[in-house]
Amino acid sequence: MNQEKFAKEILKKFKMEDCAKVNALIECGLKLSKNDEREKINSTTFKSLVEGLRYLNELIQIFSLK
């Protein structure tokens, strides 16, 4: 499977096909707080999302250096 197809599948899986590209996902020094009112998510799903996004980030950095 090529990287572009894999990237599109990850974004589709997590309903992020229309997301905008950003340089930084979080503001430096931002303090996060717990929000108990939000919908709970499956930890396996969350881990899969994070790993997929980390992989995509690596691909972007590798190909932007070429």
C-alpha positions in Angstrom: 0.0 0.0 0.0 1.4 3.4 -0.9 1.7 6.2 1.7 -0.9 8.5 0.2 -3.6 5.8 0.1 -2.7 4.8 3.7 -2.9 8.4 4.8 -6.3 8.9 3.2 -7.6 5.7 4.8 -6.5 6.9 8.3 -8.2 10.2 7.8 -11.4 8.5 6.4 -11.5 6.0 9.3 -11.6 8.8 11.9 -13.8 11.1 9.8 -11.0 13.7 9.2 -11.0 13.8 5.4 -11.9 17.5 5.4 -9.5 18.6 8.2 -7.2 21.5 7.6 -3.5 21.2 7.7 -1.8 23.0 10.6 1.8 23.5 11.7 1.2 22.9 15.4 -1.6 20.9 16.9 -1.4 22.5 20.3 -0.2 25.8 21.6 3.0 25.6 23.6 2.4 26.0 27.3 -1.3 25.4 27.0 -2.7 23.8 30.2 -5.3 21.1 29.5 -8.2 20.4 31.8 -10.4 17.4 32.2 -13.9 17.5 30.7 -16.1 14.9 32.2 -19.1 16.0 30.1 -17.7 14.8 26.8 -18.6 11.5 25.3 -16.2 8.7 26.4 -14.2 7.0 23.7 -12.7 3.6 23.4 -9.0 3.6 24.4 -8.1 1.2 21.6 -9.7 3.5 19.0 -7.9 6.5 20.6 -4.5 4.7 20.5 -5.1 3.7 16.9 -6.0 7.4 16.0 -2.9 8.7 17.7 -0.5 6.1 16.1 -2.0 6.8 12.7 -1.6 10.6 13.1 2.0 10.1 14.3 2.8 8.1 11.3 1.2 10.7 9.0 3.3 13.4 10.7 6.4 11.4 10.1 5.6 11.0 6.4 5.0 14.7 6.1 8.3 15.6 7.7 10.2 13.0 5.6 8.7 14.1 2.3 9.0 17.8 3.0 12.8 17.4 3.5 13.3 16.0 0.0 
